[in-house]
Amino acid sequence: TLNVISNDIFFVVQHLNFLWIRFGVLLEDGRMMQRVGVYDKVEKIGEGTYGVVYKAKDIRNQNNVALKRIRLDNETEGIPSTAMREISLLKDLKHHSIVELFDVVIIETSIYMVFEYLDMDLKKILGCIFAEMILKRPLFPGDSEIDQLFKIFRQMGTPDESKWPGVSHLSDYKESFPYWEPQPLPNEMQHDLDAHTLFCELMHYDPAKRLSPKSAMSHSYFDNVCLVAPEL
């Protein structure tokens, strides 16, 4: 009888463990946190042509990760070739400038790529890239972190509370930073008023005043820009 009870308990525990890993965990407020393998989804952070990206937590070590769910528009054809190429390349590429692929999880018809979580994106440096496309050279060619920072300050002026409310409370901000006044932009950007104004709006120190990518696309700089159809 004890063996039967023990087997029943073992079956129940195994079943509950399956449900816990497959579907998620019930939070104190009654919400279900969806689980993907050993990763708990926290929130949706992005969506694109090829899939949806979620911030998640690895239940084994509580580290944050990014889950990219691949869209399967035609399930009969299996994993998209683009996803296969991305997985294959990222498994072999290990470099501090390349986001690291930790794992690949397949659940029913969903494929999740598990990446290291980065709380930043390229949208924040669009203004700098825009200027470099015009200048055809680096805008702030620093050779170290502090040199890079000071080159930005020399061109844009040293940020303070009047230019960027809250900057003095950032962990790496120093009251002892040298003070520089903003300087005129390079000559190549002085001749095009639209380029000049777009750059200035993209390079606001204060993120609340900085132009978003969507708003930037409506700027007058792009009024006469037309898309060229690709060659077939």
Secondary structure as GFF3:
##gff-version 3
##sequence-region A 1 232
A	DSSP	alpha_helix	2	23	.	.	.	ID=ss1
A	DSSP	beta_strand	24	26	.	.	.	ID=ss2
A	DSSP	beta_strand	32	36	.	.	.	ID=ss3
A	DSSP	beta_strand	39	47	.	.	.	ID=ss4
A	DSSP	beta_strand	51	58	.	.	.	ID=ss5
A	DSSP	beta_strand	64	70	.	.	.	ID=ss6
A	DSSP	three_ten_helix	75	77	.	.	.	ID=ss7
A	DSSP	alpha_helix	81	92	.	.	.	ID=ss8
A	DSSP	beta_strand	101	107	.	.	.	ID=ss9
A	DSSP	beta_strand	110	116	.	.	.	ID=ss10
A	DSSP	three_ten_helix	122	125	.	.	.	ID=ss11
A	DSSP	alpha_helix	126	135	.	.	.	ID=ss12
A	DSSP	alpha_helix	145	156	.	.	.	ID=ss13
A	DSSP	three_ten_helix	167	169	.	.	.	ID=ss14
A	DSSP	alpha_helix	187	190	.	.	.	ID=ss15
A	DSSP	alpha_helix	193	202	.	.	.	ID=ss16
A	DSSP	alpha_helix	213	216	.	.	.	ID=ss17
A	DSSP	three_ten_helix	220	222	.	.	.	ID=ss18
###
